[in-house]
């Protein structure tokens, strides 16, 4: 079954350009691709796991670079120029 959808010429041209840019042979394929991305569930981490990963990254950065100095004064100097 097909349906007719009325959209502006500007939107149609944008969709057509985006379809070509992404390598699709038409707007319909682009829309199918977008639909599959939207309908697939997004994997989200539980809060505790996300916090654990953030803390692990902080520890890795600290071990690699040491304590990072506050750079607020440098930003203020740049703004004052």
Residue pairs with C-beta under 8 A, 6 or more apart in sequence:
7 15
12 27
15 27
15 30
15 31
16 26
16 27
18 30
19 25
19 26
19 27
19 29
19 30
22 30
22 33
24 30
24 33
45 53
61 68
